[in-house]
Each structure stands twice: as structure tokens, then as C-alpha cells.
């Protein structure tokens, strides 16, 4: 799927939406794929603690995911001001 046909990351995305179809920074999308996460729902179900263990996915990336997908942090990770 090309960049222009990707959907914006929003809280309204269905859980079954493939991450390949979602506008996310390439580094974040690659880190999630390398970690075996393939859908928005899998990211929603993963704890912050699990997400930050993925290579190249730090607290700022997790905070970004939580913000754009409309999720509360499970471990207190917040976007920087």
C-alpha cells in the first residue's frame, strides 16, 4: 500500500486494521513489525512495558502511539510537553 493510501492513526480505527495500512513513522512501524505486532488491536493490547522492550521503540515512541491511537498509558508513559 502506498503512503498516500494509508489511513491516519486515530482512536476510531478498528482493532483489526493492519499496521501496514496506518500512517505511522517508519521507525515505529518497523519496530512493531519486528516485534510481531501486525494490527492496531495488538498494539492496544500490549502494555507499555512490553512495547518499550522492542528494539528501536522507546518511551517517546510509545507515548506517540498511545496519543494517536487514543489509549491511556499502562505504565505512566506520557508524551513530552
HUFEN-V404552 format. One line per field, one symbol per residue. psi: psi as a letter, one per 40 degrees, with the letter a starting at -180 (. if undefined). Layout:
BEGIN
psi: ???
END
This chain:
BEGIN
psi: hideeiiihieehidehhddehhiidddddddddeeheiddddddhiddddeehhegaddddddddddefiiiefehiii.
END
